[in-house]
C-alpha cells in the first residue's frame, strides 16, 4: 500500500451488513471510479456487488446475474455500471476487448477477481475492497486515494449519524444534488420516509472583488445553520417548512420531514392556477410579518439573515455581462458597454430605496414549492431551498414565481 492509500475497516456481522455496505458505496462512487472486489470464494463479493447495482438502479428486486461466464454485465442505472468477473481470464491482453477505459468515461466498474488487471485500473479512482472471513462474519478493508476516500468517509459518517438517531438500518437512496455542495437522500425505515440533507462545507472560491468571493458578496449560505434557523422561523409562524427530525450542524447533516414530490405544475408543465394563487397568498402573509432579527440555530448560536444590498444585487446582474453575453457573442464586452449596463442597474437599485422590505426566500419558484394537499389554506404551500434567504425588497419573491423561466405563465394569471 502506498503512503497515499488510506484504509477503512468495517466489520460485517452478516449478509445484511454486506448489503448495507454495498448500498452505501452506491452513494459514494462517481463516474470514473472503479471498485475492485477482492476475497476468497464465498466471501460476499457478489452479494455486495448485487446490492450496489440494485441501489444504483433503485430496484430492490432487479435481476443481477453473476458475470462469471459472460465476463461482463452492464446496467443502465443512475450512473452506468459495468460488473466484471475476471476469474476466467488468463492474460492481461484479454482486457483490451472489454473496453474498461470507455466504461469509466461516464460510468463505474465493479470488478471481481481484479488482480489480472494490474496497472490498467485508474490508480487515483480505484477503490479496493477486500473481504476476509472473521469468525461468523466478515471484515471489509477499503483502500482508496484521498478524493474517493473522502467521499467514502462522508457516506459512512452519515450512516453513523443515522445510527445515533435510531435509524442505523435505514435504506438510503440518492435523491438529488443541486448547484451547490448539497446532496439529498431518501431515508426509508418502518415509518414515513425522510429526507437527508448532506451539506458539506464548500471550498473557498476565487476572490472576485473587495477581497471577497462571489458567494460572500451574493450572501449565499455556506453551512446548514441558515436552513435550520430560517426553517424554524417559518414553522414558528405557522408556515409549512419541513420539520427537522435530527441535525448535526457542525457536520452539515440534517434529517428532514419529507414534503413529497407534488408541486405546483401539471403533468404537462403548465401552472396549476389554484396552487399559484395560494402561493402568492402565502407570500402576502409572509411579507406582513416583521423583519426577523437574529434567529436561534439550536446549538446556542444565532443566525443573522443578510441584507440584499447593492453589492449582492450587482454581483447577481454581473453574470449577464461577465459570463453569458461573452459566451453567446464569442468575445468579451467592452468597458463602455459594461459601464452603460451597470449605470442602468445603479439607477434601478436607487429606486428601491423606499420600497417595502422583508424576508425574501430568494428561490421561490416552481421547483421549490411542494404542494401539501392534506393541509388547508397557505399551509398547502410547502417550502424548501430557503437557506439563501435575505432581507430585501419583498417584490423579489413575487417576481420569482410569476416570471419563472421554467414555466409559461399566461398574462391573466400573472395579473
C-alpha positions as CSV (number, residue, x, y, z in Angstrom):
1,X,0.0,0.0,0.0
2,X,1.4,3.4,-0.9
3,X,1.5,6.1,1.7
4,X,-1.3,7.9,0.0
5,X,-3.7,5.0,0.2
6,X,-5.8,5.2,3.3
7,X,-7.5,2.1,4.7
8,X,-11.0,1.9,6.2
9,X,-12.0,-1.2,8.1
10,X,-15.7,-2.1,8.6
11,X,-16.9,-5.3,10.4
12,X,-19.8,-7.1,8.7
13,X,-21.7,-9.4,11.1
14,X,-23.7,-11.0,8.4
15,X,-25.2,-10.7,4.9
16,X,-27.5,-7.8,6.0
17,X,-24.4,-5.7,6.8
18,X,-22.7,-6.6,3.5
19,X,-25.8,-5.5,1.6
20,X,-25.9,-2.2,3.6
21,X,-22.3,-1.6,2.7
22,X,-23.0,-2.2,-1.0
23,X,-25.9,0.3,-0.8
24,X,-23.7,2.9,0.9
25,X,-21.0,2.5,-1.6
26,X,-23.5,3.3,-4.4
27,X,-23.9,6.8,-2.8
28,X,-20.1,7.4,-2.6
29,X,-18.8,6.3,-6.0
30,X,-18.8,8.6,-9.0
31,X,-18.3,8.2,-12.8
32,X,-14.8,7.2,-13.4
33,X,-14.5,5.2,-10.2
34,X,-13.5,1.5,-10.2
35,X,-14.4,-0.8,-7.3
36,X,-12.1,-3.7,-7.2
37,X,-13.6,-6.6,-5.1
38,X,-11.0,-8.9,-3.5
39,X,-11.8,-12.0,-1.5
40,X,-12.0,-15.8,-1.5
41,X,-14.9,-17.7,-2.9
42,X,-17.9,-17.2,-0.7
43,X,-16.5,-14.0,0.9
44,X,-19.5,-12.0,-0.2
45,X,-18.2,-10.1,-3.3
46,X,-21.2,-11.0,-5.5
47,X,-23.6,-10.1,-2.6
48,X,-22.0,-6.7,-2.2
49,X,-22.0,-6.1,-6.0
50,X,-25.6,-7.1,-6.3
51,X,-26.6,-4.7,-3.5
52,X,-24.6,-1.9,-5.1
53,X,-26.2,-2.3,-8.5
54,X,-29.8,-2.6,-7.1
55,X,-29.2,0.5,-5.1
56,X,-27.9,2.4,-8.1
57,X,-31.0,1.3,-10.0
58,X,-33.3,1.9,-7.1
59,X,-34.8,-1.5,-7.9
60,X,-34.6,-3.9,-4.9
61,X,-35.6,-6.9,-6.9
62,X,-33.5,-6.2,-10.0
63,X,-32.1,-9.4,-11.6
64,X,-28.3,-9.2,-11.2
65,X,-26.8,-12.4,-12.6
66,X,-23.2,-13.3,-11.9
67,X,-20.8,-12.4,-14.8
68,X,-18.7,-15.5,-14.1
69,X,-19.3,-16.9,-17.6
70,X,-20.3,-13.7,-19.5
71,X,-17.2,-11.8,-18.0
72,X,-19.2,-8.6,-18.1
73,X,-22.8,-7.4,-17.3
74,X,-23.8,-3.8,-17.9
75,X,-26.6,-1.8,-16.3
76,X,-28.2,1.5,-17.4
77,X,-28.6,2.8,-13.9
78,X,-28.4,6.3,-12.4
79,X,-24.7,6.1,-13.1
80,X,-24.0,3.4,-15.7
81,X,-22.4,0.3,-14.1
82,X,-20.3,-2.5,-15.6
83,X,-20.0,-5.6,-13.4
84,X,-17.0,-7.7,-14.4
85,X,-15.6,-11.1,-13.2
86,X,-12.0,-11.6,-14.4
87,X,-11.6,-15.0,-12.8
88,X,-11.5,-16.9,-16.2
89,X,-9.1,-14.5,-17.9
90,X,-5.6,-15.8,-18.3
91,X,-3.8,-12.8,-19.8
92,X,-4.0,-9.1,-19.3
93,X,-4.2,-8.6,-23.1
94,X,-7.7,-10.1,-23.0
95,X,-8.8,-7.0,-21.1
96,X,-8.4,-4.8,-24.2
97,X,-11.5,-6.2,-25.8
98,X,-13.6,-5.3,-22.7
99,X,-13.1,-1.6,-23.0
100,X,-12.7,-0.7,-19.4
101,X,-11.4,2.8,-20.2
102,X,-14.5,3.5,-22.3
103,X,-16.8,2.3,-19.5
104,X,-15.1,4.6,-17.0
105,X,-15.7,7.7,-19.1
106,X,-19.2,8.1,-17.7
107,X,-19.7,5.0,-15.6
108,X,-18.5,2.9,-12.7
109,X,-16.8,-0.6,-13.0
110,X,-17.2,-3.3,-10.3
111,X,-14.5,-5.9,-10.8
112,X,-14.4,-9.2,-9.1
113,X,-11.0,-11.0,-9.2
114,X,-9.2,-7.8,-10.3
115,X,-5.6,-9.0,-9.9
116,X,-5.1,-9.7,-13.5
117,X,-6.0,-6.1,-14.4
118,X,-2.8,-4.9,-12.8
119,X,-2.0,-1.3,-13.7
120,X,-4.8,-1.0,-16.2
121,X,-7.1,0.2,-13.5
122,X,-7.0,4.0,-12.8
123,X,-4.8,4.4,-9.7
124,X,-6.4,7.7,-8.5
125,X,-10.0,6.4,-8.8
126,X,-9.7,2.7,-7.9
127,X,-11.2,1.7,-4.6
128,X,-10.0,-1.7,-3.5
129,X,-12.3,-3.6,-1.1
130,X,-11.1,-6.8,0.4
131,X,-13.5,-9.1,2.2
132,X,-12.0,-11.6,4.7
133,X,-13.6,-14.1,7.0
134,X,-13.7,-13.2,10.7
135,X,-15.5,-15.8,12.9
136,X,-19.1,-15.9,11.7
137,X,-18.8,-12.7,9.9
138,X,-16.5,-10.7,7.5
139,X,-14.2,-7.8,7.7
140,X,-14.2,-5.3,4.8
141,X,-11.0,-3.4,4.3
142,X,-11.2,-0.5,1.9
143,X,-8.2,1.2,0.3
144,X,-8.6,4.4,-1.7
145,X,-6.8,7.5,-2.7
146,X,-7.6,10.8,-1.0
147,X,-10.5,12.0,-3.1
148,X,-12.6,8.8,-3.3
149,X,-11.7,8.1,0.3
150,X,-13.1,11.4,1.4
151,X,-16.4,10.6,-0.3
152,X,-16.5,7.2,1.4
153,X,-15.8,8.7,4.8
154,X,-18.6,11.1,4.3
155,X,-21.1,8.4,3.4
156,X,-20.0,6.3,6.4
157,X,-20.3,9.4,8.7
158,X,-23.9,9.8,7.5
159,X,-24.6,6.2,8.3
160,X,-23.2,6.8,11.8
161,X,-25.4,9.9,12.2
162,X,-28.4,7.8,11.3
163,X,-27.4,5.1,13.8
164,X,-27.0,7.8,16.6
165,X,-30.6,8.9,15.8
166,X,-32.2,5.4,15.8
167,X,-32.1,4.7,12.1
168,X,-28.9,2.8,11.6
169,X,-30.6,0.2,9.5
170,X,-32.4,2.7,7.2
171,X,-32.4,2.2,3.4
172,X,-30.7,5.1,1.8
173,X,-31.2,6.2,-1.8
174,X,-29.8,9.1,-3.8
175,X,-32.5,11.7,-4.4
176,X,-30.8,14.7,-6.0
177,X,-28.0,17.1,-6.0
178,X,-28.1,20.8,-6.7
179,X,-25.8,23.6,-7.9
180,X,-24.1,23.8,-4.5
181,X,-22.3,21.3,-2.3
182,X,-25.6,19.9,-1.1
183,X,-26.9,16.5,-1.9
184,X,-30.1,14.8,-0.8
185,X,-31.1,11.2,0.1
186,X,-34.3,9.4,0.7
187,X,-34.3,7.6,4.1
188,X,-36.7,4.7,4.4
189,X,-37.5,3.0,7.7
190,X,-40.6,1.4,9.2
191,X,-42.1,4.9,9.5
192,X,-42.7,7.6,6.9
193,X,-39.8,8.3,4.5
194,X,-37.5,11.2,5.5
195,X,-35.1,13.4,3.5
196,X,-31.4,13.6,4.4
197,X,-29.6,16.8,3.5
198,X,-25.9,16.3,3.1
199,X,-24.3,19.8,3.2
200,X,-20.5,19.7,3.0
201,X,-18.8,23.0,3.5
202,X,-17.7,24.3,0.1
203,X,-14.1,25.1,-0.8
204,X,-13.5,28.8,-0.7
205,X,-13.9,30.3,-4.2
206,X,-11.8,32.8,-6.1
207,X,-11.7,36.4,-4.9
208,X,-13.7,38.5,-7.3
209,X,-14.0,41.9,-5.6
210,X,-13.1,43.7,-2.4
211,X,-11.3,40.6,-1.1
212,X,-14.5,38.6,-1.2
213,X,-15.7,35.6,-3.2
214,X,-18.8,35.5,-5.3
215,X,-20.7,33.5,-2.6
216,X,-19.7,36.0,0.1
217,X,-20.8,39.1,-1.9
218,X,-24.1,37.4,-3.0
219,X,-24.7,36.2,0.6
220,X,-25.0,32.5,-0.4
221,X,-25.3,30.3,2.7
222,X,-22.1,28.4,3.5
223,X,-23.4,25.9,6.0
224,X,-26.6,24.4,7.4
225,X,-27.1,27.0,10.1
226,X,-29.1,29.2,7.8
227,X,-31.5,26.4,6.8
228,X,-32.1,25.4,10.4
229,X,-32.7,29.0,11.6
230,X,-34.9,30.1,8.8
231,X,-36.8,26.8,8.8
232,X,-37.6,27.2,12.5
233,X,-38.6,30.8,11.9
234,X,-41.1,29.8,9.2
235,X,-42.6,26.9,11.1
236,X,-43.0,29.0,14.3
237,X,-45.1,31.4,12.3
238,X,-47.4,28.7,11.0
239,X,-45.9,28.3,7.5
240,X,-45.1,24.8,6.1
241,X,-41.4,24.2,6.1
242,X,-40.0,20.7,6.7
243,X,-39.6,19.7,10.3
244,X,-36.0,19.0,11.3
245,X,-36.0,15.5,12.8
246,X,-32.3,15.4,13.7
247,X,-29.3,17.5,13.0
248,X,-25.5,17.6,13.2
249,X,-25.0,21.2,12.3
250,X,-21.2,21.0,12.5
251,X,-21.1,18.2,10.0
252,X,-23.8,19.6,7.9
253,X,-26.2,16.6,8.1
254,X,-29.9,17.2,8.6
255,X,-32.7,14.7,8.7
256,X,-35.9,16.3,7.5
257,X,-39.6,15.7,7.1
258,X,-40.4,14.6,3.5
259,X,-42.8,17.0,1.9
260,X,-43.2,14.7,-1.1
261,X,-42.9,15.4,-4.8
262,X,-46.3,17.0,-5.7
263,X,-45.6,20.6,-6.9
264,X,-47.5,23.5,-8.5
265,X,-47.3,22.3,-12.1
266,X,-49.5,19.9,-14.0
267,X,-48.1,16.9,-15.8
268,X,-47.6,19.0,-19.0
269,X,-45.7,21.6,-17.2
270,X,-48.5,24.2,-17.0
271,X,-49.1,26.1,-13.8
272,X,-52.0,24.9,-11.7
273,X,-53.9,28.2,-11.1
274,X,-55.2,27.3,-7.6
275,X,-51.8,26.4,-6.4
276,X,-50.1,29.5,-7.8
277,X,-52.8,31.8,-6.3
278,X,-52.3,30.1,-2.9
279,X,-48.5,30.5,-3.2
280,X,-48.9,34.2,-3.8
281,X,-51.3,34.4,-0.8
282,X,-48.5,32.8,1.2
283,X,-46.1,35.5,0.1
284,X,-48.6,38.2,1.2
285,X,-48.8,36.6,4.7
286,X,-45.0,36.2,4.9
287,X,-44.4,39.8,3.9
288,X,-46.8,41.1,6.6
289,X,-44.6,39.6,9.3
290,X,-42.0,41.9,10.9
291,X,-38.4,41.5,9.7
292,X,-36.6,38.8,11.6
293,X,-33.7,39.7,13.9
294,X,-31.0,37.2,15.0
295,X,-32.6,33.8,14.7
296,X,-31.7,30.9,17.1
297,X,-30.0,28.0,15.4
298,X,-30.5,25.5,18.2
299,X,-26.8,25.0,19.1
300,X,-26.6,28.1,21.3
301,X,-25.7,30.4,18.4
302,X,-27.8,32.7,16.3
303,X,-28.1,33.4,12.6
304,X,-28.3,36.9,11.1
305,X,-30.3,37.0,7.9
306,X,-28.1,39.0,5.4
307,X,-29.4,42.0,3.5
308,X,-30.0,42.0,-0.2
309,X,-27.7,45.0,-0.6
310,X,-26.3,46.8,-3.6
311,X,-23.2,44.7,-3.8
312,X,-25.3,41.5,-3.8
313,X,-27.7,42.8,-6.4
314,X,-24.8,43.9,-8.7
315,X,-22.9,40.7,-8.4
316,X,-26.0,38.8,-9.5
317,X,-26.7,41.0,-12.5
318,X,-23.0,41.0,-13.4
319,X,-23.4,37.4,-14.6
320,X,-25.1,38.6,-17.8
321,X,-22.2,40.8,-18.9
322,X,-19.3,38.8,-17.4
323,X,-20.3,35.4,-18.5
324,X,-23.4,34.9,-20.6
325,X,-23.0,37.6,-23.2
326,X,-19.3,36.9,-23.8
327,X,-20.2,33.2,-24.2
328,X,-23.0,33.9,-26.7
329,X,-21.1,36.6,-28.6
330,X,-17.8,34.8,-28.6
331,X,-16.0,37.9,-27.2
332,X,-16.0,40.0,-24.0
333,X,-18.0,43.2,-23.7
334,X,-16.1,46.5,-24.0
335,X,-15.6,48.6,-20.9
336,X,-18.0,51.1,-22.3
337,X,-20.8,48.5,-22.7
338,X,-20.2,47.3,-19.1
339,X,-20.3,50.9,-17.7
340,X,-23.6,51.6,-19.5
341,X,-25.1,48.4,-18.3
342,X,-24.1,48.9,-14.6
343,X,-25.2,52.6,-14.7
344,X,-28.7,51.4,-15.7
345,X,-28.7,49.0,-12.8
346,X,-27.4,51.5,-10.3
347,X,-30.4,53.8,-11.1
348,X,-32.8,50.9,-10.8
349,X,-31.3,49.9,-7.4
350,X,-31.5,53.5,-6.2
351,X,-35.2,53.4,-7.0
352,X,-35.7,50.6,-4.4
353,X,-34.7,52.9,-1.5
354,X,-38.3,53.4,-0.3
355,X,-39.8,50.0,-1.3
356,X,-41.2,47.5,1.2
357,X,-38.5,45.3,2.7
358,X,-38.9,42.0,4.5
359,X,-37.8,38.4,4.4
360,X,-37.4,37.1,0.9
361,X,-36.9,33.5,0.2
362,X,-34.9,34.2,-2.9
363,X,-35.6,31.0,-4.8
364,X,-39.4,31.0,-4.5
365,X,-40.4,29.3,-7.8
366,X,-41.9,26.0,-9.1
367,X,-39.1,23.5,-8.2
368,X,-39.1,24.7,-4.6
369,X,-42.8,24.7,-3.8
370,X,-44.2,21.3,-2.8
371,X,-48.0,21.1,-2.5
372,X,-49.4,19.7,0.7
373,X,-52.9,18.6,-0.2
374,X,-53.6,17.4,3.4
375,X,-53.3,20.9,4.7
376,X,-55.5,23.9,4.3
377,X,-55.0,27.5,3.0
378,X,-51.5,28.7,2.7
379,X,-50.2,25.7,4.7
380,X,-50.6,23.8,1.5
381,X,-47.6,25.7,0.2
382,X,-44.6,23.5,1.3
383,X,-41.3,25.3,1.3
384,X,-37.8,24.1,0.5
385,X,-34.5,25.6,-0.6
386,X,-34.8,28.7,1.5
387,X,-31.3,28.7,3.1
388,X,-30.2,31.7,1.0
389,X,-33.0,33.9,2.2
390,X,-32.2,37.6,2.6
391,X,-33.8,40.8,3.9
392,X,-34.7,42.9,0.9
393,X,-37.5,44.1,-1.5
394,X,-40.5,41.8,-1.0
395,X,-41.4,42.1,-4.6
396,X,-38.4,39.9,-5.4
397,X,-40.2,36.7,-4.4
398,X,-43.3,37.6,-6.3
399,X,-41.3,38.2,-9.4
400,X,-39.5,34.9,-8.9
401,X,-42.7,32.9,-9.1
402,X,-44.7,34.8,-11.7
403,X,-41.6,35.2,-14.0
404,X,-40.3,31.7,-13.5
405,X,-38.1,31.0,-16.6
406,X,-39.2,27.3,-16.4
407,X,-42.9,27.9,-16.7
408,X,-45.1,29.7,-19.2
409,X,-47.5,31.8,-17.1
410,X,-50.3,33.5,-19.1
411,X,-50.8,37.2,-18.5
412,X,-54.2,36.6,-17.0
413,X,-52.7,34.5,-14.2
414,X,-49.7,36.9,-13.7
415,X,-52.2,39.7,-13.1
